[in-house]
Protein backbone atom coordinates (compact mmCIF):
# COMPACT_ATOMS: atom_id res chain seq x y z
CA UNK A 1 0.00 0.00 0.00
CA UNK A 2 1.58 3.29 -1.09
CA UNK A 3 1.64 6.15 1.40
CA UNK A 4 0.78 9.69 0.32
CA UNK A 5 1.12 12.86 2.39
CA UNK A 6 -1.70 15.39 1.95
CA UNK A 7 -0.93 18.86 3.32
CA UNK A 8 -4.07 20.79 4.16
CA UNK A 9 -5.85 17.45 4.26
CA UNK A 10 -8.63 18.54 6.61
CA UNK A 11 -9.43 21.47 4.34
CA UNK A 12 -12.12 21.57 1.70
CA UNK A 13 -10.40 20.10 -1.36
CA UNK A 14 -7.88 18.22 0.76
CA UNK A 15 -10.50 16.23 2.67
CA UNK A 16 -12.25 15.13 -0.53
CA UNK A 17 -8.88 14.07 -1.94
CA UNK A 18 -8.11 12.06 1.21
CA UNK A 19 -11.43 10.24 0.80
CA UNK A 20 -10.74 9.47 -2.85
CA UNK A 21 -7.20 8.27 -2.06
CA UNK A 22 -8.38 5.95 0.72
CA UNK A 23 -11.15 4.58 -1.47
CA UNK A 24 -8.45 3.65 -3.99
CA UNK A 25 -6.43 1.83 -1.35
CA UNK A 26 -3.75 4.40 -0.54
CA UNK A 27 -2.49 4.97 2.99
CA UNK A 28 -2.81 8.67 3.77
CA UNK A 29 -1.01 10.96 6.20
CA UNK A 30 -2.78 14.28 6.72
CA UNK A 31 -0.71 17.33 7.68
CA UNK A 32 -2.73 20.39 8.74
CA UNK A 33 -2.51 23.20 11.30
CA UNK A 34 -6.34 23.52 11.44
CA UNK A 35 -6.12 27.27 10.76
CA UNK A 36 -9.02 27.10 8.31
CA UNK A 37 -10.54 23.70 9.03
CA UNK A 38 -11.85 21.54 11.85
CA UNK A 39 -10.45 18.40 13.49
CA UNK A 40 -13.92 16.85 13.17
CA UNK A 41 -13.43 16.59 9.40
CA UNK A 42 -11.45 13.42 10.17
CA UNK A 43 -14.65 11.90 11.58
CA UNK A 44 -16.43 12.53 8.28
CA UNK A 45 -13.57 10.99 6.31
CA UNK A 46 -13.64 7.94 8.56
CA UNK A 47 -17.43 7.53 8.27
CA UNK A 48 -17.24 7.63 4.46
CA UNK A 49 -14.22 5.34 3.98
CA UNK A 50 -14.11 3.25 7.15
CA UNK A 51 -10.49 4.36 7.65
CA UNK A 52 -9.17 7.20 9.79
CA UNK A 53 -6.08 8.76 8.20
CA UNK A 54 -2.99 9.42 10.28
CA UNK A 55 -3.11 13.05 11.38
CA UNK A 56 -0.15 15.35 12.02
CA UNK A 57 -1.10 18.72 13.54
CA UNK A 58 1.78 20.69 12.00
CA UNK A 59 2.23 24.17 10.55
CA UNK A 60 4.47 24.09 7.48
CA UNK A 61 6.04 27.35 8.60
CA UNK A 62 7.68 25.29 11.37
CA UNK A 63 10.65 23.79 9.51
CA UNK A 64 11.67 21.36 12.25
CA UNK A 65 8.19 19.95 12.82
CA UNK A 66 7.69 19.61 9.07
CA UNK A 67 10.90 17.60 8.78
CA UNK A 68 9.82 15.42 11.71
CA UNK A 69 6.73 14.31 9.79
CA UNK A 70 8.94 12.90 7.04
CA UNK A 71 11.25 11.39 9.64
CA UNK A 72 8.25 9.59 11.16
CA UNK A 73 6.92 8.41 7.79
CA UNK A 74 9.96 7.40 5.76
CA UNK A 75 7.84 5.49 3.22
CA UNK A 76 5.96 8.49 1.78
CA UNK A 77 5.92 8.14 -2.03
CA UNK A 78 4.25 11.41 -3.01
CA UNK A 79 2.98 14.68 -1.57
CA UNK A 80 -0.25 16.42 -2.56
CA UNK A 81 0.18 20.01 -1.41
CA UNK A 82 -2.94 22.04 -0.60
CA UNK A 83 -1.95 23.85 2.61
CA UNK A 84 -2.17 27.60 1.91
CA UNK A 85 -4.18 30.71 2.65
CA UNK A 86 -6.52 31.14 -0.29
CA UNK A 87 -8.73 34.25 -0.23
CA UNK A 88 -8.09 36.75 -3.02
CA UNK A 89 -9.68 39.73 -1.26
CA UNK A 90 -8.07 38.99 2.09
CA UNK A 91 -4.64 38.65 0.49
CA UNK A 92 -4.84 42.20 -0.89
CA UNK A 93 -4.96 43.52 2.67
CA UNK A 94 -2.58 40.93 4.18
CA UNK A 95 0.19 40.36 1.63
CA UNK A 96 3.02 39.61 4.07
CA UNK A 97 0.99 36.97 5.89
CA UNK A 98 0.16 35.30 2.56
CA UNK A 99 3.78 35.22 1.42
CA UNK A 100 4.98 33.91 4.77
CA UNK A 101 2.39 31.13 4.88
CA UNK A 102 2.13 30.08 1.24
CA UNK A 103 5.75 30.51 0.14
CA UNK A 104 7.56 29.93 3.42
CA UNK A 105 5.58 26.78 4.08
CA UNK A 106 6.22 25.45 0.60
CA UNK A 107 9.97 26.00 0.92
CA UNK A 108 10.04 24.02 4.16
CA UNK A 109 8.00 21.24 2.58
CA UNK A 110 10.30 20.94 -0.44
CA UNK A 111 13.37 21.03 1.80
CA UNK A 112 12.02 18.10 3.82
CA UNK A 113 11.09 16.20 0.66
CA UNK A 114 14.63 16.61 -0.64
CA UNK A 115 16.20 15.52 2.66
CA UNK A 116 14.04 12.41 2.91
CA UNK A 117 14.10 11.67 -0.82
CA UNK A 118 10.38 11.94 -1.55
CA UNK A 119 10.34 12.33 -5.35
CA UNK A 120 6.81 13.43 -6.31
CA UNK A 121 4.64 16.46 -5.56
CA UNK A 122 1.24 17.59 -6.85
CA UNK A 123 0.79 21.32 -6.31
CA UNK A 124 -2.56 23.00 -5.80
CA UNK A 125 -2.20 25.93 -8.18
CA UNK A 126 -4.84 28.22 -9.63
CA UNK A 127 -6.18 29.83 -12.77
CA UNK A 128 -5.36 33.14 -11.09
CA UNK A 129 -1.88 32.77 -12.65
CA UNK A 130 -3.45 33.86 -15.95
CA UNK A 131 -4.90 37.12 -14.60
CA UNK A 132 -7.55 38.40 -17.02
CA UNK A 133 -6.70 36.32 -20.10
CA UNK A 134 -6.75 37.79 -23.59
CA UNK A 135 -8.39 34.71 -25.09
CA UNK A 136 -11.12 32.42 -23.80
CA UNK A 137 -11.24 29.57 -23.09
CA UNK A 138 -7.84 29.56 -21.37
CA UNK A 139 -5.26 27.07 -22.62
CA UNK A 140 -2.00 26.19 -20.87
CA UNK A 141 -0.24 28.24 -23.56
CA UNK A 142 -1.85 31.43 -22.21
CA UNK A 143 1.01 33.54 -20.81
CA UNK A 144 1.22 33.92 -17.06
CA UNK A 145 0.55 37.58 -16.27
CA UNK A 146 1.41 39.83 -13.34
CA UNK A 147 -0.88 38.64 -10.57
CA UNK A 148 -3.92 40.70 -9.61
CA UNK A 149 -3.57 39.73 -5.94
CA UNK A 150 -0.89 38.53 -3.51
CA UNK A 151 -2.75 35.19 -3.34
CA UNK A 152 -2.43 34.78 -7.11
CA UNK A 153 1.22 35.77 -6.90
CA UNK A 154 1.93 33.04 -4.32
CA UNK A 155 0.63 30.50 -6.82
CA UNK A 156 2.85 31.91 -9.58
CA UNK A 157 5.88 31.94 -7.30
CA UNK A 158 5.06 28.43 -6.11
CA UNK A 159 5.12 27.17 -9.68
CA UNK A 160 8.41 28.97 -10.36
CA UNK A 161 9.94 27.39 -7.26
CA UNK A 162 8.86 23.94 -8.44
CA UNK A 163 10.18 24.52 -11.95
CA UNK A 164 13.58 25.60 -10.62
CA UNK A 165 13.73 22.81 -8.03
CA UNK A 166 13.04 19.91 -10.40
CA UNK A 167 15.62 21.33 -12.79
CA UNK A 168 18.25 21.41 -10.04
CA UNK A 169 17.38 18.01 -8.57
CA UNK A 170 16.98 15.21 -11.13
CA UNK A 171 14.60 12.56 -9.87
CA UNK A 172 12.17 15.09 -8.38
CA UNK A 173 8.93 15.45 -10.33
CA UNK A 174 6.11 17.97 -9.93
CA UNK A 175 2.69 18.59 -11.44
CA UNK A 176 0.86 21.88 -10.92
CA UNK A 177 -2.91 21.72 -11.25
CA UNK A 178 -4.29 25.11 -12.20
CA UNK A 179 -7.89 24.80 -11.19
CA UNK A 180 -10.73 27.10 -11.57
CA UNK A 181 -13.54 27.40 -8.97
CA UNK A 182 -14.14 24.35 -6.75
CA UNK A 183 -17.68 23.99 -5.39
CA UNK A 184 -20.06 21.31 -4.15
CA UNK A 185 -19.58 18.59 -1.55
CA UNK A 186 -19.32 14.84 -1.16
CA UNK A 187 -22.62 13.12 -1.98
CA UNK A 188 -22.75 11.70 1.57
CA UNK A 189 -22.95 15.28 2.95
CA UNK A 190 -20.41 14.20 5.58
CA UNK A 191 -17.67 16.54 4.32
CA UNK A 192 -17.84 19.81 2.42
CA UNK A 193 -16.75 23.44 2.40
CA UNK A 194 -16.89 24.90 5.90
CA UNK A 195 -15.27 28.34 5.97
CA UNK A 196 -14.47 29.91 9.30
CA UNK A 197 -16.28 33.20 9.81
CA UNK A 198 -17.83 35.00 6.85
CA UNK A 199 -17.46 32.99 3.61
CA UNK A 200 -15.20 34.45 0.94
CA UNK A 201 -16.43 32.15 -1.84
CA UNK A 202 -19.76 32.38 -3.65
CA UNK A 203 -21.45 29.05 -3.01
CA UNK A 204 -20.99 28.86 0.79
CA UNK A 205 -22.37 32.38 0.97
CA UNK A 206 -25.36 31.29 -1.13
CA UNK A 207 -26.10 28.26 1.06
CA UNK A 208 -25.59 30.17 4.31
CA UNK A 209 -27.95 32.88 3.09
CA UNK A 210 -30.54 30.31 2.05
CA UNK A 211 -30.46 28.60 5.43
CA UNK A 212 -30.77 31.90 7.29
CA UNK A 213 -27.26 32.24 8.65
CA UNK A 214 -26.59 35.30 6.48
CA UNK A 215 -29.15 38.04 6.00
CA UNK A 216 -28.18 38.85 2.43
CA UNK A 217 -25.95 37.71 -0.41
CA UNK A 218 -23.79 40.42 -1.96
CA UNK A 219 -23.15 40.21 -5.69
CA UNK A 220 -19.99 42.19 -6.46
CA UNK A 221 -20.60 44.18 -9.63
CA UNK A 222 -23.35 44.07 -12.26
CA UNK A 223 -21.68 46.05 -15.06
CA UNK A 224 -19.06 43.58 -16.29
CA UNK A 225 -18.95 42.81 -19.99
CA UNK A 226 -20.58 39.40 -19.54
CA UNK A 227 -23.85 37.66 -20.36
CA UNK A 228 -25.71 39.34 -17.48
CA UNK A 229 -23.19 41.84 -16.08
CA UNK A 230 -21.89 39.58 -13.30
CA UNK A 231 -18.53 37.81 -13.14
CA UNK A 232 -18.15 34.51 -14.98
CA UNK A 233 -16.21 31.55 -13.59
CA UNK A 234 -15.61 27.92 -14.47
CA UNK A 235 -17.11 26.09 -11.49
CA UNK A 236 -15.90 22.54 -10.93
CA UNK A 237 -17.22 19.90 -8.54
CA UNK A 238 -14.79 19.20 -5.72
CA UNK A 239 -15.07 15.42 -6.19
CA UNK A 240 -14.00 15.76 -9.83
CA UNK A 241 -11.12 17.93 -8.65
CA UNK A 242 -10.06 15.42 -5.99
CA UNK A 243 -9.89 12.67 -8.60
CA UNK A 244 -7.60 14.81 -10.76
CA UNK A 245 -5.05 15.00 -7.94
CA UNK A 246 -4.93 11.23 -7.67
CA UNK A 247 -4.52 10.83 -11.43
CA UNK A 248 -1.67 13.39 -11.33
CA UNK A 249 0.05 11.59 -8.45
CA UNK A 250 -0.28 8.24 -10.22
CA UNK A 251 1.13 9.78 -13.40
CA UNK A 252 4.37 10.43 -11.51
CA UNK A 253 4.31 7.22 -9.47
CA UNK A 254 3.91 5.21 -12.69
CA UNK A 255 6.60 7.28 -14.49
CA UNK A 256 4.17 8.34 -17.22
CA UNK A 257 4.98 12.05 -17.23
CA UNK A 258 6.52 13.62 -20.30
CA UNK A 259 8.64 16.10 -18.30
CA UNK A 260 9.88 16.52 -14.74
CA UNK A 261 7.55 19.51 -14.38
CA UNK A 262 4.06 19.60 -15.93
CA UNK A 263 0.97 21.74 -15.46
CA UNK A 264 -2.68 21.32 -16.39
CA UNK A 265 -5.87 23.41 -16.33
CA UNK A 266 -8.71 21.80 -14.40
CA UNK A 267 -12.23 22.97 -15.13
CA UNK A 268 -15.41 21.95 -16.94
CA UNK A 269 -14.71 24.12 -19.97
CA UNK A 270 -17.94 26.06 -19.34
CA UNK A 271 -18.30 29.47 -17.73
CA UNK A 272 -21.21 30.32 -15.42
CA UNK A 273 -22.08 33.81 -14.18
CA UNK A 274 -22.83 34.61 -10.56
CA UNK A 275 -26.49 35.08 -11.46
CA UNK A 276 -26.58 31.74 -13.28
CA UNK A 277 -25.24 30.01 -10.17
CA UNK A 278 -27.86 31.77 -8.05
CA UNK A 279 -30.60 30.71 -10.45
CA UNK A 280 -29.37 27.11 -10.50
CA UNK A 281 -29.41 27.06 -6.71
CA UNK A 282 -32.92 28.50 -6.53
CA UNK A 283 -34.13 25.85 -9.00
CA UNK A 284 -32.54 22.90 -7.19
CA UNK A 285 -33.33 24.01 -3.63
CA UNK A 286 -36.72 25.64 -4.15
CA UNK A 287 -35.38 28.54 -2.07
CA UNK A 288 -35.61 32.19 -3.14
CA UNK A 289 -32.34 33.95 -2.34
CA UNK A 290 -32.14 37.44 -0.88
CA UNK A 291 -29.32 39.07 -2.85
CA UNK A 292 -28.22 42.60 -3.60
CA UNK A 293 -25.77 44.14 -6.07
CA UNK A 294 -22.83 46.06 -4.61
CA UNK A 295 -19.64 47.63 -5.94
CA UNK A 296 -16.99 45.55 -7.68
CA UNK A 297 -14.43 43.82 -5.48
CA UNK A 298 -10.69 44.54 -5.72
CA UNK A 299 -8.72 41.81 -7.50
CA UNK A 300 -11.68 40.15 -9.23
CA UNK A 301 -11.22 38.95 -12.81
CA UNK A 302 -14.15 39.69 -15.13
CA UNK A 303 -14.49 36.25 -16.71
CA UNK A 304 -12.46 33.10 -17.08
CA UNK A 305 -13.04 29.49 -18.00
CA UNK A 306 -10.79 26.63 -18.98
CA UNK A 307 -9.80 24.87 -22.14
CA UNK A 308 -9.65 21.33 -20.75
CA UNK A 309 -8.24 19.52 -23.79
CA UNK A 310 -4.77 18.98 -22.34
CA UNK A 311 -6.11 17.66 -19.04
CA UNK A 312 -8.53 15.40 -20.90
CA UNK A 313 -6.06 14.00 -23.41
CA UNK A 314 -2.63 14.14 -21.73
CA UNK A 315 -3.51 13.74 -18.05
CA UNK A 316 -6.46 11.46 -18.80
CA UNK A 317 -8.95 13.29 -16.60
CA UNK A 318 -12.34 14.83 -17.32
CA UNK A 319 -14.90 16.66 -15.17
CA UNK A 320 -18.14 14.72 -14.95
CA UNK A 321 -20.51 16.69 -12.70
CA UNK A 322 -22.60 19.66 -13.84
CA UNK A 323 -23.68 22.90 -12.16
CA UNK A 324 -26.95 21.54 -10.72
CA UNK A 325 -25.08 18.65 -9.07
CA UNK A 326 -22.63 21.16 -7.64
CA UNK A 327 -25.29 23.32 -6.01
CA UNK A 328 -27.37 20.29 -4.93
CA UNK A 329 -24.54 18.69 -2.98
CA UNK A 330 -23.48 22.05 -1.52
CA UNK A 331 -27.04 22.56 -0.24
CA UNK A 332 -27.22 19.03 1.24
CA UNK A 333 -23.93 19.69 3.04
CA UNK A 334 -25.13 23.04 4.42
CA UNK A 335 -28.28 21.42 5.78
CA UNK A 336 -26.22 18.62 7.36
CA UNK A 337 -23.87 21.10 9.03
CA UNK A 338 -26.69 23.20 10.51
CA UNK A 339 -28.47 20.09 11.76
CA UNK A 340 -25.28 19.10 13.59
CA UNK A 341 -24.97 22.59 15.12
CA UNK A 342 -28.54 22.50 16.43
CA UNK A 343 -28.22 19.01 17.92
CA UNK A 344 -24.97 19.68 19.81
ABEGO torsion letter per residue (X at the ends): XBBBBBBGAABAAAAAAAAAAAAAGBBBBBBBAGAABBAAAAAAAAAAAGBBBBBBBBBAABAAAAAAAAAABAABABBBBABBBABAAAAAABAAAAAAAAAAAAAAAAAAAAAAGBABBBBBBBAAAAEBBABOBBBAABBBBBBABAAAAAAAAAAAAAAAAAAABBGBBBBBBBBBBBBEBBAAGABBBBBBEBBABAAAAAAAAAAGABABBBBBEAABBBAAGBBBBBBBBAAAAAAAAAAAAAAAAAGABABABBBBBBBAGBBBBAAAAAAAAAAAAGBBBBBBBBBBBBGBBABBBBBAAAAAAAAGBBBABBAAAAAAAAAAAAAAAAAAAAAX
